[in-house]
Every structure is written in structure tokens, then in C-alpha cells.
Amino acid sequence: MTLDHTIEQSILTSNIIVDYRENLLIEFLKPRMNIVISNLPVDVVIGNIAIERKTIDDFESSIIDGRLFEQIRILKQYQNPVIAIETGMPSRIHVNSYYGTLAKLVKERISVMRYSNIEELGGIITFLARDNQSESKIVWKKDVDDPVRSVIQSLPGVGTKRTEMIMREYTSLREFFNSDIERLQRVLGKGLGERIYRIINQKYK
């Protein structure tokens, strides 16, 4: 079974995808709900929410070496980007640099979440996932459901299960057709996501 197929099957019963390097979060979440473990550019994806987790030491290091700016760029590819920062104060940078970075995150429209331990962060993630799953069930109105499904399923390689995945991720056809390639690949897998992106964006001669 391929990784993409595993994601496709699991996302129908859970909308949490966790990066394989997040061992502590995986250990907390796995007994509590069905999660997908994958290779992600961020730490956790919950529907259209992307979370990057930082211990206070890692947050400080990412400011010093400049990694944070690339991570901000990646996060902003998602509709609701979040940086979860462990509580505490940095010890290697001036407090003004710390506060200035937090201010920059706000200006970049990235939500900042503070957590004291993995259990607290895992609990928040669990409730975000449940809320997101409930919301995704009522996004599409009954009177537009069938035509929308017909349009999506007309795309090559998109069957019933992938249509469900798309309708859980996107709130309208406009949002789906305006999606960037990274988001399509996250939802549909690398190969099919790239193929659908080319079809949607192919210019007429």
C-alpha cells in the first residue's frame, strides 16, 4: 500500500496529519484518534489549519539562523497558519528580538499559540480536529452537492473517495480551482495533485 493511498483512506475518518518526526505528538495523539503519519513541510495539518511546533530553544534558534522566515513562507501556503511556541523566555537573544519576531508573526497573519507541554498542545489539537471535522460536514449545501460532485469527478483520476477528500478540504469550487500545487499535492498526493494542477491551469491555444 502506498503512502498516498494510506493518507486517502485515513483522512476519511480523521483529518489530522502529523509529520513523522513529531514523535511526542504522535505518541500522545495515536491512542486517542486516527491520525495519518506522513512527511510534511509543517508539523501538523488539520483540514486547512497548519501548525508548526516550537520549543522555546528551537524558536530561539530559528530566529538566530534565519530558518523561521522560510517556515513562515511555508505556513502561509495554508489557509490558517499557526506557530505553537512552548512557554518561557529565550536566553540567547535580546528580549526585543523575541517580541519583534512575535509582532512580525502577527503582521504576517500567523496565529501564535502558547503551550506548556505536549499534553496541553495535544489536547488543543484534538479539539481543533473534532471542530474541523464537524464543520466540514456542513460546508456544502444539499442543493449544490450533486452538481459539485459531478464537476469534481469529471477530472481524470478523481473518483468518489478523492471527491470526498476535496469536499472536506475546500469550501467551494472556486477555492478548489484556485488552489496552489502544494495544497493539491497534500490533499491528493504528489502525482495526482500535480496532474490536476496542470489541467486546471492549462491555457487554451
C-alpha positions in Angstrom: 0.0 0.0 0.0 1.4 3.4 -1.0 1.7 6.3 1.4 -0.7 8.4 -0.8 -3.2 5.5 -0.6 -2.8 5.3 3.2 -3.5 9.1 3.5 -6.5 8.8 1.2 -8.1 6.0 3.3 -7.3 7.6 6.7 -8.4 11.1 6.0 -11.9 10.0 5.6 -12.1 9.1 9.3 -9.6 11.6 10.7 -8.4 15.0 9.5 -5.1 15.1 11.4 -1.9 14.5 9.5 1.3 14.6 11.7 4.9 14.8 10.4 6.8 11.6 11.1 9.4 13.4 13.1 6.9 14.6 15.7 7.4 11.6 17.9 6.0 13.2 21.1 2.8 14.4 19.4 2.3 11.0 17.6 2.7 9.2 21.0 0.1 11.4 22.6 -2.4 11.5 19.7 -2.3 7.9 18.3 -4.1 6.2 21.2 -6.8 8.9 21.2 -7.8 9.2 17.5 -7.0 8.0 14.0 -4.1 10.0 12.6 -2.0 9.9 9.4 1.7 10.0 9.8 3.5 11.5 6.8 6.4 13.6 5.6 5.1 17.1 5.9 6.7 20.6 5.4 5.0 21.6 8.7 4.4 19.6 11.9 0.6 19.1 11.9 -2.2 19.6 9.3 -5.8 19.7 10.5 -8.0 20.4 7.4 -7.0 23.9 6.4 -5.0 24.6 9.6 -1.2 24.1 9.6 0.7 24.1 12.8 4.5 24.4 13.3 5.5 23.4 16.8 8.5 25.1 18.5 10.1 24.5 21.8 11.4 27.8 23.2 15.0 26.7 22.4 14.0 25.8 18.8 12.1 29.1 18.3 15.2 31.0 19.5 17.5 29.0 17.2 15.2 29.5 14.2 15.4 33.3 14.8 19.2 33.2 15.1 19.9 31.1 12.0 17.0 32.6 9.9 15.1 29.3 9.4 12.0 30.9 10.8 11.5 33.1 7.7 11.4 30.1 5.4 9.0 28.3 7.8 6.7 31.4 7.7 6.7 31.2 3.9 5.7 27.6 4.0 3.0 28.2 6.7 1.4 31.0 4.7 0.6 28.5 1.9 -2.1 27.2 4.2 -5.4 29.0 4.9 -4.9 29.0 8.7 -1.2 29.1 9.7 -0.3 28.6 13.3 3.0 28.6 15.2 2.8 26.8 18.6 5.5 28.1 20.9 6.4 26.5 24.2 6.0 28.8 27.2 9.1 30.5 28.5 11.6 33.2 27.5 14.7 32.9 25.3 18.2 33.1 26.8 20.4 33.7 23.8 18.7 36.7 22.1 17.7 40.1 23.3 14.1 40.3 24.5 13.4 43.0 21.9 14.3 40.5 19.1 11.9 38.0 20.7 9.0 40.4 20.9 9.8 41.8 17.5 9.5 38.3 16.0 6.2 37.7 17.7 5.0 41.0 16.3 6.1 40.0 12.8 4.1 36.8 13.0 1.0 38.8 13.8 1.7 41.1 10.9 2.1 38.1 8.6 -1.3 36.9 9.9 0.1 33.8 11.6 -1.6 32.8 14.8 0.6 32.3 17.8 -0.4 29.5 20.2 1.5 29.0 23.6 1.7 25.6 25.2 3.3 24.4 28.4 3.7 20.7 27.4 2.9 18.1 24.8 -0.3 17.0 26.7 -1.6 20.5 26.5 -0.8 21.0 22.9 -2.2 17.6 22.0 -5.4 18.4 23.8 -5.8 21.6 21.8 -5.1 19.7 18.5 -7.6 17.1 19.4 -10.4 19.6 19.8 -9.3 21.5 16.7 -9.6 18.3 14.7 -13.1 17.5 16.1 -14.3 21.0 15.4 -12.9 20.9 11.9 -14.5 17.6 11.2 -17.9 18.8 12.3 -17.6 22.0 10.2 -16.5 20.1 7.1 -19.8 18.1 7.2 -21.9 21.1 6.8 -19.9 23.2 4.3 -21.7 22.0 1.2 -25.4 22.6 0.9 -27.7 19.8 -0.3 -28.9 21.8 -3.3 -25.4 22.1 -4.7 -23.9 18.8 -3.5 -24.7 16.7 -6.6 -23.6 19.3 -9.3 -20.4 19.9 -7.3 -19.6 16.2 -7.1 -20.2 15.9 -10.9 -17.7 18.7 -11.7 -15.0 17.3 -9.4 -15.5 13.7 -10.5 -15.2 14.8 -14.1 -11.5 15.3 -13.5 -9.2 12.4 -14.5 -8.1 10.2 -11.6 -10.7 11.7 -9.2 -13.2 9.1 -8.0 -15.7 9.0 -5.2 -13.2 8.8 -2.3 -11.0 11.6 -3.7 -14.1 13.8 -4.3 -14.9 13.3 -0.6 -11.4 14.4 0.4 -11.6 17.5 -1.9 -15.0 18.5 -0.4 -13.7 18.2 3.1 -10.7 20.4 2.3 -12.3 23.1 0.2 -15.4 25.2 0.9 -16.2 25.9 -2.8 -15.3 25.0 -6.4 -13.7 28.5 -6.7 -11.4 27.8 -3.8 -10.5 24.3 -5.2 -9.8 25.6 -8.7 -7.7 28.5 -7.3 -5.6 26.1 -5.2 -1.8 26.1 -5.4 0.1 23.0 -6.3 1.4 22.3 -2.8 -2.1 22.2 -1.4 -3.4 19.9 -4.1 -0.5 17.6 -3.6 -1.1 17.5 0.1 -4.8 16.5 -0.4 -4.5 14.2 -3.5 -0.9 13.0 -3.3 2.1 14.3 -5.3 1.4 12.7 -8.7 -2.3 13.3 -9.0 -2.1 16.7 -7.3 0.4 17.9 -9.9 -1.7 16.4 -12.8 -4.9 18.2 -11.6 -3.0 21.4 -11.2 -1.7 21.2 -14.8 -5.2 20.5 -16.1 -6.8 23.4 -14.1 -4.1 25.8 -15.2 -3.6 24.7 -18.8 -4.0 27.7 -21.1 -6.2 27.4 -24.2 -4.4 28.0 -27.6 
